[in-house]
Amino acid sequence: MLAALALLAASAAPAACVPVEGAATLWARPETRWVIVGEMHGTNETPDAFTNLVCLAAKSRGPVTVAIEYPADMQPVLDAWLASDGGNAARTALLAGPFWRKPMQDGRTSVAFLRMLDRLRLMHRVGTVRSVRGFDAPWDGSDKRDRNAAMADRLTKIADTTPGLTVVLVGNFHAIVRDMPTPQGIVHPAASLLPSGKRVAVDVAGAGGSMWNCQMEGCHLYDYGSGPTGPATIAPDTSPEHRYDAIYTLGKPFTAAEPAVPGIADTKPLNAAAIKP
């Protein structure tokens, strides 16, 4: 009986943080309000690495707020999930929403994101995570503003109304810290619109591998291509483009994380207009 209770308690406790060389530099300055982690959607490794960074940041800076690239009007669903026991009924309610069942499964509703949300729920239970906030355009289409500008505005409001550090997970285009030319014109990524002295943006780079996301050929498995090898470390971005403040080199390949709700993804080619930066 005691052994069973101990096993139950262990399963309900968040995992311990795993040290990452250079991670402390992301939140070392007291004035830093946002640590923005950029990802290629649809891998197992980045949501796992992000959750670990949240753990490390909270250990250093105290309870943190987590912001993810989910529609802002999903907030009641996220709040209900955090308050739940994570059981079958709670998981069914979480996955029942339209965001998890949209035809374009771009990696944000993967098995890895579901795993991340469960870990964040446990971290919320013990006070490590204050809340998990959605900061993308509302699902109902009511916000007609530029998407990146609206993201930056919501992140600003989160920081203005919540003490401590906000740790953000977002597609790595939105995490770029400078203006970007595109075929549609100059785009101001969300990170570039936040005060440079108060944000740190880091891109996660895998050593090749695969991912599940949406590109011009459709929503399915893609090759990630090449990437840096070597030990896992976070270091300043010294590339000529300097798109980020830092690069998180995972030191291992990405593996594709498929949709948490199988059979939903549309594998047909996408119209170029459907992909917005």
ABEGO torsion letter per residue (X at the ends): XAAAAAAAAAAABBBBBBBBBGAAAAAABAABABBBBBBBBGBAAAAAAAAAAAAAAAAAAEBBBBBBBBBAAAAAAAAAAAABAGBAAAAAAAAABAAAABABBAGAABAAAAAAAAAAAAAAAAGABABBBBABBBAAGABABBAAAAAAAAAAAAAAABBEBBBBBBBAAAABABBBBBAAEBBBBAAAABBAAABBBBBBBBBEEBBBBBBAAEBBBBBAEBBBBEBBBBBBBABAAGABABBBBAGBBBBBBBBABBGABBABBBBAAABBX
